């Protein structure tokens, strides 16, 4: 969850944000880091400045750009030093240099999963393990990370493994500039707190409160309660105490647990928990059924303190009897910052989010897949536009000739490299196909059509998986279109995403086609070849504005279809209606797509039709 | 560098721990794959295992730590030495556990021309890579599903043949590279190629513990460890020593554990019922059950041992049926209840 916390006012949000900066400064590796969701601007600048000023003087502070290479990130061969000294010299990477300090990750929402994986491994191990360029080394490095997340959309966010390792999740969007002023702590406070940190104790009750609270909020990862515990300790140290207090726990809850909550265990109004599939999709679905709704009707949320507490208490008892009291402490803290309407937002987003929250930042994948291809050996050649010199291989080629060359060379250079030694890395590119299903999930035959489409996606996915191709799913119903399954190869994720696909409502065909087209553009930017499969009878009745109106809707749909044609992608319209009408064919023509009426479409016939038409199956 | 988190201090995750100890008892089992949620201690278990492994006898100064007792597995250099009638220097080493970090380059995996010697002395020498270091030990790949394809290809070949053949930069070297492959990852970040999946003998699915008590233990212990790693490791030293002894005894017991025809037959029945591909599933199941029996110091494999390991040995070998909603774990469980009732 990243929903902006609804603090009563921006001041307290800012106060919490600066406190988070202080906690990070006190114990960078313990707190893990800060995932800072904010568009660039004075507020974010101010926060980053505060975070930096709170650190003791001389603490390493490194900015990691989005396109950092492995050799700079992890370390590698220092070319200049190697050439000068005539023996391999290790160059330390940014992650080794930042030991004891803070690494700032720019545009973290676009970081490539592979880069995030490397960063995560270093954070976990507390050391950089270098096995590159003929060098092997281990360098201790423990640090905190500030991930600057500039994502605008709900699904534009740093990859899951990275977020999981960063303790505090802050959202500065919505804090006005005039509020973003100072910080109540100084670098001296932080220095004093660092001294005290080792002595700070935390009672079992409060530690348990964090664990139980995390569980009740539906947070699977165990890193979160651990980071919360360290943060609570740092907070106590910051306040000059040697014992963690309830306030510290409440603070840690606000900063660390609440932003990751996937469910609200209490105060659920009956209608809010209505769609039952949502609950079942909780991350740990198997053993734990969602807590049964309390027998007594839950009171409306606008309760005064006392009875509110009591009621939540009851709820807790039902969920996990032994933990009610400690968890309540955390939940109360959580409740203070979770606005009522958030519950609704959360329910609504839950579905989409579960699929997308694991989606790698869009451009991150772009960078990774962007035609870099797979290294396919090394060949002689000179570096230039787009061709990278392979330093190590070049040196290896030059090495055997050194004694001979030195005899004829008076310059006294230790290593003599000639142009003919140059080696460059070859990359093999392989074009990947991404099949995008756009499914009409509206009214009438939705349920049937949808389940067949789901079946077809899974069948195709099983195919694609073998070829390492990808599948995506867009559904449109009611007011608009939605990407239910971003391009993926993972059967696990596909199943999760498909399980709760809703159906019903009007047919916003134009909006659906638009959504699909945007996705194809994205796929194309990543360097893959999109194939669009549209499953509809071609009858629209909701316009782009989300209002009814058959004629306008139809016209807009054809317009959207022509936009797809302009892109010149391969497309197929599958019309599953029992008695196909001309609209389907017209739509296909407007789109420049093949038209395939399949009156009795089932999963396998759709799947084989798709394979036949697109030529993806073999 | 801080010492690894102690194995016995890991709360819960029994299946994962069992699979690791089985792999430690019988290296021929073919490795362990650990797949599951984030923050469940996947890599902690593997790193902890390193601290538990008993020591082995190896040729001193041999980069591949050859086993002096097995002449046919010696590397070329050691073999020349023995054939020339020289005695090999032997010393005790701990079983190597080698990390294959993400971002590793090919030359470090297979080995390459030694750059230092080449640059300074102009000599052509082979610098062994990670595969050499992992010989007779464990090779651990965290986030195995994020590993680049060309590195995966290298591993597949070597894991199958037990030998690393290097042909590059004018070098022509071959050396033994037999190791237990351990991989971990999160399936939501991408699945594993079937070929690689198949190389793993056992597969473990981990999920975060749901029980408050276990979660408390995990957080408390981890917190204690991070505050003072050395003291924490000291505190758990005795329990870790116990596990180590259990593994050592299991290793000794292993060749003497009997597998009756009845057990073989029941294994086959189970595998046929599940429709596992090929014989590898059956073989792994038997081996894993034998190791489980050895860990208990039992004289023969019994049905309970089969039941104990059926999940880890078989779940990744079922043919994929994308329309079957129930996961492979449930399918194995169902078949076990049917064909191997307790």
Interface residues (C-beta under 8 A of the other chain):
Chain A: X30 X70 X73 X74 X77 X82 X86 X87 X88 X113 X114 X117 X118 X120 X121 X124 X126 X127 X129 X130 X131 X132 X133 X134 X135 X136 X138 X140 X159 X160 X161 X164 X198 X204 X207 X208 X210 X211 X212 X214 X215 X220 X221 X222 X223 X224 X225 X226 X229 X230 X283 X284 X286 X287 X288 X320 X322 X323 X358 X374 X375 X376 X392 X395 X396 X397 X399 X400 X401 X402 X403 X404 X415 X455 X458 X459 X461 X462 X465 X466 X489 X490 X491 X492 X493 X495 X603
Chain B: X1 X2 X37 X38 X39 X40 X41 X43 X99 X100 X101 X102 X103 X104 X105 X106 X107 X108 X109 X112 X113 X114 X115 X116 X118 X119 X120 X122 X124 X127 X130 X142 X143 X146 X148 X149 X150 X169 X170 X186 X187 X188 X189 X190 X191 X194 X207 X208 X209 X210 X212 X213 X215 X216 X218 X219 X220 X222 X223 X226 X227 X320 X322 X323 X325
